[in-house]
C-alpha cells in the first residue's frame, strides 16, 4: 500500500490535520518519534486508510512518489532537525511542507537550501486551532507553484469552505505562505486587544455584568461584526469556575502571554517602513501586562480618574461601542493588509490580495463577515494600497468613526487606557491628513544636524541656519 501524503509530528495539530486528510479519502501516513502518539493516531484513525510509524525510513518508503510530506513540529530548530533526518531518505522532486508557525526568514533560507538539492519546499500557514485542523482550517501555502498543484486537491478538500469556496489558495513564491500567516496573527493580536479594551469599557464605564456582556457580544455576532473572536468572547463570559463558583474569567490573571508571531509582524513592519500602530500597541499591551509587580506598585502611587457610576442609556452606549470596535477592527485589517501590499512589492511574492481576504473568511482565527467587503475591494483593485481607500470601506469607517471618538473620550475621562482603539483613531486621522505636523521635525533635524528639508513651493533640498540672529 502506498500513501497519498505523509505527516511528521502527530501532536494535537498534526494528528487532527492528518485525520482530516484521511476523512477525505486520502491514504495518510503519519510519523512521530514517540510511539504512543503514533498509537493514538492509529486508534482515532480506525476505519480510514492510515499508517503510522516511529521509523523515519519506513515512513518515507510508504509515501507515493514524488512524495509530499507535511511537517507539523515546533517552529525553530526542530524543523531543521527533521529536514536533516529526511534528506538522506528522500529524492529530488519530493515536496516538504512546513505547516508550523515558522519565521519567514527561516522559510526563505530553507526554500533556497532545498531548492539547491532539487527538493520543493513549502511554508504553509495553517490557522484555526485544534478544531480547525480537524474539521477545516484556513490554509496559506507558499512556495513553488508547480508543486502546489500536486497537493491542491488534498488542501482544498480539507480546508474550511465559505459558500462552497475552499479557504485555501496559492499565496505566492518563497515564504509568501508564512508571511501571510504571520500578518494574520498580527491582526489576530490587534482584534483581541481591541476586544479587551471594549470589555474594559463595558465593565468599568458602562457597568455591565458578565451576563450582559455575554448578551452584547452574542448580539454583535449576529450582525456586521460576526466573527470567530466575537463569538468565542460571548462564550467566555458564561463559563463558571468549578473551583469557586465564580465566573472563570474573573479568576484569570491579567497577564497575556505570547509565542511571538505578533511581535514578528511588528518587527517586520518596522523593517519594511510600514506603519502598523494598532498591531504594535497590541504587542506592547501584552508586554505591559507582564509587568504585574510594577503595576501593582504603581497602582498605589500614581493617581488618576476612576470610573464614575454610569447614568446614561446602557443600550445606546453598547451600540456606540459596537461602532467604535467596528472601526478598530477595520483599521486592524487595513494595517495588516497594507503591510502585505508593501511586503509583496519588496519581496515579489506575487500575492493575490483577493485570495488572502477570501481564504481568511473561514476556518481561521480572524475569520469575519467583514472580510467579504475586503475581498470585493481587492477584487476590484488588487493593487489597492490601503483598504481605507476603498469607497465602500472608507465610507463606512467615516460614518462610524464619531462613535470611536466618543468612546475614547469616555475611556480617557474614566482613566482607562485603550491603546489599540486609540491608535486606530490616530491612524485614521493622520492617514486622512494631507498636512501633518512633521514639517517641524524636518526643521529640527535641519537645525541640529543640517539634515536638509524640502519646501512646499519649489523642488530641491534646502538647508538653513535656524538659530535666531
Ligand atoms: C491560529 C493561531 C495560532 C497561534 C495562537 C497563539 O491561526 O490558529 O494564530 O497559530 O499560535 O493564536 O498565539 P500566541 O501564543 O502568540 O498568542
Boltz pocket constraint, residues with backbone or C-beta under 6 A from the ligand:
constraints:
  - pocket:
      binder: B
      contacts: [[A, 101], [A, 126], [A, 127], [A, 128], [A, 129], [A, 185], [A, 188], [A, 257], [A, 258], [A, 259], [A, 260], [A, 261], [A, 262], [A, 364], [A, 365]]
      max_distance: 6.0
